[in-house]
Amino acid sequence: MRIGIITSGGDAPGLNAVIRAAVLTAHEKYGYEVLGIRQGFDGLLNRLDPMILTPESVEGLHLRGGTILGAANRGSPFARTQVLPSGEIEVQDASHEATARLRELGIDALIVAGGDGTLRISEKLHDMGVPIVAVPKTIDNDLSETDVTFGFDTAIQTATEALDKLQTTAESHHRVMVLEVMGRDSGWIALVSGVAGGADVILIPEIPFQLDPILAKISRVNARGRRYSLVVVAEGAFISLGEKQYLADSDPRRERLGGIGNFVGNVIAERLENEVRVTVLGHLQRGGQPTPRDRWLATRFGSMAIQLIARQEWGMMVALQGTNMVAVPIGQANKSNFIDPNGEMVHMARDLGISFGV
Ligand code: F6P
């Protein structure tokens, strides 16, 4: 049995731990070979040489962030895009090239680690007959069917540490500190790090915000005599009846969220007397060593993926439900997991006096 493993979409701390666990389980328990596909589906379509993965080559990987295989944020075999000299974007279905390349490499089973876009690709490849199992990955924690994704714990640790550091300087200078965090269209990183880091205001995409309640909250903090405030803004948060904010990108195929932290910071600075500083945490949240909890989850996922292959449970994704590792159909798992605006977590945060800008 020769297993291929591919890491697709943005990286997340813990991907290397998945690779290591899959390789160790494949070799130690079953005697399977493992080939790493470089640079995601782009690398598969571009016929990059695969990486032969052995227990020796994955030694020490558990503690390394990123992915040794490289990742690509685009490169769906079903929609290979190319920017033409005219600036137009040409889209082609290259899925048969991808399956042909897998056959050429002698791959009997494919592990795909990725987020929602990757899961959609995996489901289609499965429908074409590719023996595939998936591992859910994203710092955003926005995938359904698994209680949590690896990478999330590391991201919230980084975001919480940032808030802790901002708090001490905010206190000295009596400032409002605005921290913009990642999370795409979900507010998990903002909500969890915001509560853990003692934020006064948390703005998340699931709850479109208004400006007056934010200003009122900061004014209340001022009036109580605490002369600093912490505001956490998810990159996908947006003003009620307004639009999400995007940054320019050199590649016209990409949409990059960003800018909402500065927008909120500017409004506070214009409308209140507080000094305001804005920090955009950016890719610090994706980098660095995975936390022990992420290593543990990623290792369980990687090992479980090999068990599914051994049992020929194709088209399934490994998931954590409660404390158990389970397998769920990929097609069921590629839905988004958003924060319930009326759920217990948001109510609890409101009970603490945190404002969501409404
Ligand atoms: O999905 C993970 C993520 O880090 C999002 O939180 C963020 O919006 C996006 O990827 C950033 O992507 P890129 O690395 O392409 O800028």
Residues whose N, C-alpha, C, O or C-beta is under 5 A from the ligand:
A	BS01	F6P	G10 N73 D140 M182 G183 R184
